[in-house]
Amino acid sequence: MNYKTSGVCAKEINFDVINNKVTNVTFVNGCPGNLLGLAQLVEGMDIDETISRLKGIDCRSKGTSCPDQLAKALEKYKENL
């Protein structure tokens, strides 16, 4: 899935969900080290667990963050099932 982000440095998030597990997460733009680390940490994680852990994380009082945007992307994925 491809998700266009809002309010963060990363412009989009790409990911797959296989057997309810998050996989192949990549971010376009953003802070490379942090986002590569985030992608590695959620690799193979249950989609609901990922959403629960990342939803609501804020960056610089913007009201969102790249982890929060990933949670939103996963929620949107679930809505479209």
JOKAVEN-V391759 format. One record per residue. N is the residue number from 1. RES is the residue in one small letter. PHI is phi in whole degrees, 0 to 359 (999 if undefined). D_FIRST is the distance of its C-alpha to the first C-alpha in Angstrom with 2 decimals. Layout:
[[N/RES/PHI/D_FIRST] [N/RES/PHI/D_FIRST]]
This chain:
[[1/m/999/0.00] [2/n/244/3.78] [3/y/235/6.51] [4/k/278/10.08] [5/t/278/12.53] [6/s/216/16.08] [7/g/82/19.31] [8/v/226/18.42] [9/c/292/18.97] [10/a/293/15.42] [11/k/272/13.98] [12/e/201/10.24] [13/i/233/8.07] [14/n/243/5.55] [15/f/197/5.38] [16/d/236/5.99] [17/v/232/8.39] [18/i/234/11.49] [19/n/53/14.61] [20/n/67/13.60] [21/k/247/13.29] [22/v/282/10.88] [23/t/209/10.68] [24/n/56/10.02] [25/v/284/9.53] [26/t/223/10.52] [27/f/246/11.81] [28/v/259/13.20] [29/n/71/16.84] [30/g/90/18.33] [31/c/274/20.72] [32/p/306/19.96] [33/g/298/21.97] [34/n/297/20.80] [35/l/285/17.07] [36/l/295/17.59] [37/g/297/19.64] [38/l/301/17.19] [39/a/300/14.50] [40/q/293/17.35] [41/l/293/18.56] [42/v/268/15.53] [43/e/305/14.89] [44/g/83/15.70] [45/m/281/16.31] [46/d/303/16.11] [47/i/301/13.40] [48/d/291/16.36] [49/e/295/18.33] [50/t/299/15.73] [51/i/301/15.55] [52/s/301/19.33] [53/r/284/20.02] [54/l/259/17.98] [55/k/299/18.28] [56/g/91/21.07] [57/i/293/21.60] [58/d/250/23.18] [59/c/235/23.75] [60/r/54/27.00] [61/s/56/27.49] [62/k/273/24.60] [63/g/87/23.48] [64/t/201/20.10] [65/s/198/18.88] [66/c/298/15.96] [67/p/299/16.06] [68/d/297/16.35] [69/q/294/13.41] [70/l/296/11.26] [71/a/299/13.03] [72/k/296/12.35] [73/a/298/8.56] [74/l/292/9.11] [75/e/297/11.72] [76/k/296/9.81] [77/y/304/7.50] [78/k/297/11.04] [79/e/298/12.59] [80/n/270/10.73] [81/l/291/11.82]]
